[in-house]
Amino acid sequence: MYRLRLLAVRHAASFERLYQVVERTIVALDPFFARIGYDRVERPVAIVERATKSLLFDCRMCGQCVLSSTGMSCPMNCPKELRNGPCGGVREGGFCEVKPAMRCVWVLAWDGAGRMRGGGRIREVLPPVDRRLQGSSSWLRVSREKAAGSREAHDIARTTLARAFPRARAIEPATAPLADEPSRASRS
């Protein structure tokens, strides 16, 4: 597991692109999931997510995945579970003070973030872990929020157009001016 975790950090840009494909797919499936019910979909998606992320990132299924902003290095692998950067005890060479044989999760995170297009997000302060979400699918949660945001933006655009239409009709003439009739062609 540890070797795969290091591999994921070294190839953080590829995993970032893969995650974006997975996210777009789940967002596209939102109408289907909504029709079936997210409660019914949660368990199978969480099982797939756990299997995939446990293997590649040594995921702890906290339910609030931040791999995309921590260089594909899961902060829950830190023995202290620090979400916003390393503690003051990082050993020489970037090793953990609690587990000296392990590289510091945050040293790896900075390395991985440097390889990613969205690597600047590592500077954002992350919220504390909500333990009530542990074991749930963060893929579904993030995708559901993005799909809801897209629907909301679409609804705003539609209502804006509907509200603007009566005003536009008042300004515009009721009928378009008629074009000049072409002269009659001579019949031979």
ABEGO torsion letter per residue (X at the ends): XAAAAAAAAAAAAAAAAAAAAAAAAAAAAAAAAAAAEAAAAAAAAAAAAAAAAAAAAGBAGAGBBAAAAAGGBBAAABAAGBABEBBAABBBGGBBAABAABBBAAAAAAAAAAABAAAAAAABBBBBBBAAABGBBAAAAAAAAAAAAAAAAAAAAAAAAAAAAAAAAAABBABBBBBBBBBBBBBX
